[in-house]
Amino acid sequence: MHIGLTYDLKSVYMSRGLDEEAAAEFDREDTVAAVEAALSGLGHRTERIGNLFELIGRLSAGHRWDLVFNIAEGLYGIGREAQVPALLDAFCIPYTFSDPLVLCLTLHKAMTKRIVRDAGIPTPDFAVVEKPEDVQAVSFAPPFFVKPVAEGTGKGISAASLVQSAGGLDPVVQRLLSAYPQGLLVEQYLPGREFTVGILGTGAEARALGVMEVYLENRAEPGAYGYENKKDYENRVRYRLLPLETDAAAAGAGALSLKAWRVLGCRDGGRIDVRCDAAGRPQFIEVNPLAGIHPVDSDLPILCSLAGISYQRLIEGILASAAKRIENINP
């Protein structure tokens, strides 16, 4: 196949003035190179396209591809992850990963939790805070966990996100709202184990690749797998692939995640984050249908490596799932 690659390069946006945290979700050059090498190794012809605006230019010039391998995150708005897929849909060009509806929905953590909760999947109590006075509407008891409602890569999450008392919520909310005016998600904090579950495939064919426990070392910021811990994961975080046959919580997390993946309509590959309550029961935290795919540093490839799945096999599985949609495109 002739496969185009769409992506947002971190170096480009940092050269335009974004700081490292603001550009955290964008990809490094070596991520693009790794995807390209894996696709070439599978016998496909690749073409680098770039971001949304570069895609617009290529499409306007008449360029077309059999399929686009899309990892573009977008820059502005709640629909930023959906912009490239929506444009490709308009030109009847198939692409990897989820469609615009799913990407808009799942970027908003509270909207996602409403759908998941309606499907009977356990998730902690939550409230959306868009202005400081909204704190008064938080009706459940502390401790709370506070994070931006529409960010990834742990942005806006730190040890300060864990709030132990109702009186401590106001200053945390005011500080985070000043940095993330999009709004905040206030959740009831779950003190138990934390897992991330890798998913490959679409619909009934989706399967869990494994359940990986995320364990924060003593030198990590406590209570949160946030931005600083993720950035320095080699020194602060330990990952462990869990045996589902003997670990009931991990098995529950895997089953919960697969159900959520299908309920939300996610496609091809990604991750779901799960955390246990005080009784050890797994609950849905959030989904990443456009998961980081750096071959060494991203959680999904780390999980695959622990499970004995090579990076090329992961890319092959994602591509095989997406390629099934080619025959359904009707120009």
Secondary structure, DSSP 4 states (H G I P E B T S, - for coil): -EEEEE--BHHHHHHTT--TTTTTTSBPHHHHHHHHHHHHHTT-EEEEEESHHHHHHHHHTT---SEEEE----SSSTTGGGHHHHHHHHTT--BSS--HHHHHHHHSHHHHHHHHHHTT-----EEEESSGGGGGG--SPSPEEEEETT--TTTT-SGGGEE-SGGGHHHHHHHHHHH-TT-EEEEEPP-S-EEEEEEESSGGG-EEEEEEEEEE-TTSPTT---HHHHHTHHHHEEEEE--TTT-HHHHHHHHHHHHHHHHHT--SEEEEEEEE-TTS-EEEEEEETT----TTTSHHHHHHHHTT--HHHHHHHHHHHHHTTGGG---
